[in-house]
Structure formats: structure tokens, C-alpha cells
């Protein structure tokens, strides 16, 4: 499998955008450029594996790739938070919202 420079750049940009979006949705903050890229690329693999198994088939193209990678990255972040069992969620924060009690 060989990747052209354009497809590699597209993968990197989709990964960064998906990681940033997932970070904003789940935690309320981003993870920096490299962290967003890693989370987005791993999320793309998770999304492309998980979504067809649950019956979700998204549109093709760049928008579909971004949505797919973002959903996979959200799943990744939620699982990471549940495994860690500490951090912001254990203090009452979930999807950027804090409990007031």
C-alpha cells in the first residue's frame, strides 16, 4: 500500500480535526496538535471498525471521514476516561458539564 503526499496530508488533517472535535465534545478542551492527531487517527480506525458493526453507514468523502473519525475518537476518549477512573469525570464532569453539588 502506497500513500501519495496528498492522501497522507488529508489523513493528518482529518485526524487533527477529529481529535480536536472529540476533545471539545468529551473533555471540553483540546489535547494539543500532536495529541489531537493521535486521538483522531486512532479514532478513525475505531470508527471504521465499530460503525459498520452497529449498522451505521456514513456518507463518503471528507465529511464522512471526519464524522467517522470523530465518533471513533469520542468512543476512545470515553473508554480511556472509564478505564482511568480518575480525572475530571470522577470529580463530576461529563462532556464538559460539571455537577453543581
Beta strands, then each sheet from edge to edge (+ up, - down):
strand 1: 93-94
strand 2: 97-98
sheet 1: 1+ 2-
end
